Amino acid sequence: HDERSACCTSCTCFGDPICVDFAGEEKIWVLCDGRVAPEDGSKGFCFVEQDTCQEQKDAFGNACVYNTEVDPSGKQFLNGNNYKYSKHGSPCSPNPDAPPSTILMYKADSYDLTITQGNRGIITDMELKLATGTYRLSAQDCLEQEQPWSPALPEGISHRFVAAKSKDILWNIYDPDTGISTAVRCYGNLVNDKIYLPRMNIEDLSEPEVYSDRRNPGGFCVTGEFDYGEATTSNTDEIEATGLCPAIGGLVNLNFYRSFCQNPGLPVRGVEDCICQYCDDLAPFPNDDYQSKDECNTTLSLYPQLPFYKAVECSGDTSVTGRTPKEIEDSIRFCKNEFCNRYWMDGDYSTEDECRKFMKEDTFTGFCRAMRSSQLDIDECLLSFQLDGFESTI
């Protein structure tokens, strides 16, 4: 298991990528974003279409290139076969003759981390500079080799884990010269027992010091800004503003788990490891919350809000043993209503119903809006979940 540090200021980049800076602000950069929202205004899957693709530019100002074997609608190959995005990625790519786009994630003192973007912007490679040298890692090698670094990392500064269920590869690297820790997850899309689109997340870059006290701090983690070069971003900006395309993640409760697990970069496949770690930390069983580790795992997998309402001391029954799913869901609904009835007037809500709406959509944001009234204080509350954990924050 890997778990997010609670001692430090943290930064992360994951997915396409979505990056979160030291201040907790989130930003996304989808390279050559040719997505088109459904014409009926529904929040269905957004296919990448040729016309929109060719209107985009990559980081070097080149027109983005559409896969000539794919129908202009982005739904199928020209031969009629289904086009699987999980297998083939986006049919819209940067000019193949141009160098890859990179992001300076963070530099300070002798530490320097730069990531390289691939299809859609996913992280395919990283370059880590330490006082002892420069070390490179590709997602492909990470998944295929037990020692994938070039050159090998110094003895004693890293640990490699294989996730029990997903088979993701996890690397934790500690830099003794700066005290900065870097957690990397290598994974891909599993289709018919074969991994496609290998990529990595920088799940947690933990800075134990005040970064402004270091020598020459810089990069996204500090500025919260990407150096887009000449890349176009207006299509992504419009999609994010309208919310018409489904959020990257694929799991209804993913945002909940990202706060619960203190890891804003947690991928869907990392949820099970987080739950396992949390339940391990609660041992021995039985305890005040669960009769067994299996009960703990089941509760967090099926009813993740229950531990939250236990922590806010809901007066309802928050147990799971011997109860039907409907009874448990009724308890969660009771706890949500009780919480809002008790606290909605203390924070940023106009009505009790507004509180219930926010608690249903995002438990952690809903909680912070009930506890704090200004946006700055709400953001600070949300960051506290990432740094200190949900029980301590509550």
N, C-alpha and C positions, 0 to 999 in steps of 0.2 A: 504493500500500500504506500501511497504518498499522500501527505496532507499539507495543506497550505500553512505557511508560517504565520503565527499570531504575534510575532515580535517585531515585524518589520513593515516598512512601506512596500507595497507590491504593485507589480505591473504585469500585464499578460497580453499575448497575442494568440488567437486561435481561429480556426475556420478559414474564412475567405480573404484576408483575415479581419476579424473584429479585434481591435486592440483596446485595452483599458489602461490609462496612464496612472501615475502615482496619485493623482487627485481623484481617481475614480471615474473620470470622464471616458465615455466610450465612443469609438469611431470605427467606421468600416471602409475598406477599400476593395471593391470588386473590380479586378482588371478586365477591361473589354466587356463591360456589362451590357449584354444585348437582350436582357429580359424584357418581356412585354406582358403587362397585366391583362387578364381576361377582359374581353370587351363588355361583358355583362356586369362588370364591377364587383364580381365575387372575389373572395380571397382564395382562389384556386392556384394550382401550380402555374408558375410563370415560365413559359417556354422561351428559349432564346431564338429570336428570329433574324433572318439574314439582313433585312433592310436596316433594322436598328443596330445590329452588330457593326455593319460597315460605316455607320455614322460615328462610331467611337474611335478614339485614338489611344495608343499605348503610351507608356511613360516617355518614349522618345519621339512622340509626335507622328508615328506611323499609323496609317489606317489599320484597324483591327481586321483580322483575316477570318472569314467564315469557312468552315469545313465543306469542301465542294462535293463530298459524298452524302451530305445531309440535306433533306428537303428544306426549302426556305422557311417553312413553318417551325422548324426545330423539333418536330414531333416524330419523325421517322427518317430512315435512310432513303435515298432516291430509289433503291430497289424494293422498297415497301417494308423492310424489316424495322422493327421497333427500335428507336434510339433510346438507350438507357443512360441517363445522366450519371447514375451511380457507377457505371462501368466506363463510360467514355468521357465523362466530364462535359464541360460546355463546348459547343461547336464553334464558339467565338473566342479567338486567341490573339495575343500580341503577335506582331510580325516575327516570324521564326528566325529571320536574319538579324534581328536586333538583340543586344545583350539582355539578360533577364533583369527585371525590376528588383530593387533591393530596398530594405527599410533598416535604417540605423535604429535599433530598438533602444539601446542605452549604452552610454560610455561615461566613465568617471574613473579618475586615477588610472590604474593599469588595466581596468576592465573595459571590454568593448564587445558588444554583441550585435551582429548584423544578420538579418534573415533575408532569404531569397524567395521570390514569389513565382508560382507556376500557374497552371490553369485556373482561371477565375480569381487568382490571387492567393491560393493556398500556399502554405509554407513548405517548400520542398528541400531547402538546405539552410544551414546556419554556419556562421563563422564566429568563433569565440576567441577573443584575444585576451590572454592573461599575462602576467609578468614573466611566466615561464615559456611562453610561445603562443603560436596561433594554431587553433584546432578546428577542423572542419568536419561537418556531419551532414550526410544526405539521408532523407527519409527512407529511400530505397535500401541503402546499406544498413541503416538502423534496424530495419525489419528482417534483413537477411543474414546479418553477420553478428556474431557475439561481440566482436571488437570492431566496431564500424568507424571509429574516429581516425582521422588522418591529420597529423600523426596521433598515436595513442595518447590519451590523457595521462598526466603524471600519476604516479601511485598514490592511493589514499585520498583522492579528492572527489571520487565519484562512486555511485552505486547504481547498478543496473537491476531492474525488476521486470518480470514478465507477468502481466495481469492474468489472474487465474482463469477468467472466463473469456475475455475478449482477445487475449493474446497480444494486446498492445505492449509496446516496449516503453518502459519508463526509465529515464535517466535523471538522477539528482546529482548536481555538480556543486561543490563548495569551493570557492576561491579563498584560500587562506590569507592572501595578501590584502584583500578588500573586505572579506567577510560576506560578500554577496553570494547568494545561493540561486541556482537556476534549475528549475524542474522542466524537463522536456518529455513530451509524450509522442511517440511515433505510431502511426496507425494508417489504415486505409479502408476502402469499401470492400467488404467481403461479398463476392458474387460467385455462387457455385463453387465454394471452397477456394477461390482464388482472390488475392488482394489486388485491387485496382486503385489508381490514383494515390500512391503513397504520399503521406504528408505528415507534418508535425505541428504540435501546439507548443508554444512556450507557456506552459501552464502557470508558472509562478517565478517571476524574477523578484527576489526578496532583497531589499536594500535595508541593512540594519542601521545605517547612519542617516543623518540629514543630508540629502544629496547636494544641497547648495554649499555645504561645507567641504565638499570634495573638490579635486582639481579638474577643471574643464568638464563639468557635467553636461550632457546633451542627449539628443535622440528623442524618439516619440514619448518614452516614459516621462520625460521632463516637460516637453513642450505640448504634448497632446495633439501634435500636428504631423501629418505625413508630408513628405516631399514628393508631390505627385509628378514633378517634371512637367511634361506636356500632355499628360493623360487627361482624358475627359471623365468627369464624374457626375455630370448633370442627370444622367438617367438613373444612376444609383440614388442620388439625392431625392429625386422625385418619387422613386419607389419607396424609399424609407419614410418620406414625409406622408405619403398616402396610406402606407401599410397594406397595400393590395396584394403584395406577394408574401407568401408564408415566411415567417421568420426562420433563419437558419437555426437548426437545432433538432427538430423532428420529435420532440418529446413534450407533452403538454406541461409537465411540471419541471422542465429543465431549468428555467430561471429560478424556481424555488430551490432546487438542489444546488445551483451555483452559489446561492447565498448560504444555504444550510451547510454546504461543504467548504465554505470559505475559499471558493475557487471560481472566479468569474469566467475562466477559460475552460471549465469542465465540459468535455464532450459527452454526448449521450452515452457512449460506451464506457465512460468513466464513472457513471452513477453507481453501478453495482459495487465497484471497489470502494467508493466513498461510504456507502451504506455498511459494507463489511467492516471497514475501519471504525466507523462510529460504534457499531455494536460490539466490536472487540474491546473498545475503550470502556464500555459500560460493564464489562465482566467484573466480578462473578455474578452469575444468575442463580436463583431469582433475585431481583432487586425491587425497588419501589415502583419501577416503570414496567418491567417485563419479566415474565416467568422463565424465559429461555432466550438463547441467541436466535433461534429460528423465529420466535415470536417477534423479536426486535427487527430482524430482517424483513419479515412479512409486513409488519406494520409500516416500516419506512418505504417499502416498495409499493404498497397498495394505498396507504393512507398517510402520505408524508406530512400532512398538516397536523397530525395528532401530537407529535412531540412538541410542536410549537404551542399548541393549546394547553398541553401539560405544563409548559414553562410559564405561561401567563396565568396559571392556576384557575383554569376553567372549573366551575362547580359541577359540570356534567360528568358523565361516565366516559373516561378516555381509555378504557381498557379494550382489548380485542378478543381475549380468550372466551370462547363459548358464545360469541355474539355474531349475528348475521351481518353481511355487508350493509344491508339497509339500516340496521341499528347503529352501526359505526358511522355511516354517513349522516344519519340523523344527529348523532352526537357532535360531529364536526360542524354541522349547520347550527346547532344550539350554541356551541362555543363561540362561533363567529358572531351570532346575534347578541350573545351576552357581552362579548368584548366591545362591540360597537355601542350597545346601550350604555355601557359603563364609561367609555372613553371618547366618544365622537366629539363632544363639546370641548375637549381639552386641546385639540390640535387644529388641523387645517380643513376640517369638514364643515359643510353648510347644513347637512342633514344626516340623520342616522342611516338612511338608505344609501347615501353616497359612500359612507364608511363601509357598509356591507358589500357594495359593488367593488370597491378597491380591494377589500380583503379577499373577495372571490377571485379577482383577476391576478393579484400579486400580493401574497400574504405579507411579505417583508415591507414593500412600499406602503401597503395599507396600514401596517403597524406604525411605521415611522410618521405617516401623516396624522395618525391619532395622537402621537406623542409630541410632535413638534409642529409649529405653525409657519415658520419661514422656510423657503426652499433651501437655503443654505444649511439650516439645521436638519432638514429632512435628508439632504445629501450626506451630511456628517453621520447621521444615524445609519443610513444604508452602508456607508463605508465601515462603520463599526461592526456590522455583521460580518463583513469580509475579513476584518483584522482580528476581532476578538471572539467571534463565534456567536451563535444565536442565543445561547443560554446566558452568557455574560452580558450581552447587549440588552436583553430583556430585563 
